[in-house]
Amino acid sequence: LGVINPFDPVDNINGTARYISYLVSRFEGSVDHAMAAYFQGPGFVDRNGITDNSRTYLYKIRDMFFRFSDTATARRS
């Protein structure tokens, strides 16, 4: 993933973004499957699909995404 120093915030975020991009490609554009694989591992998702545990994680991620998106939108207005 090209991360030299995982304790460097910029390097860490860039590596994470590359990994998630890889997972989205691997799961043919399915962001839900990619995020479940980020949470539980791609092999686990290949074998089991999106489990209830993954759905709970996805719900929390979506909730944070929309909360921060709403905050960013409000700041720009």
Salt bridges, closest charged atoms under 4 A:
ASP32 OD1 - ARG62 NH2 2.44
ASP46 OD2 - ARG26 NH2 2.80
ASP52 OD1 - ARG55 NH1 3.30
ASP63 OD2 - ARG67 NH2 2.76
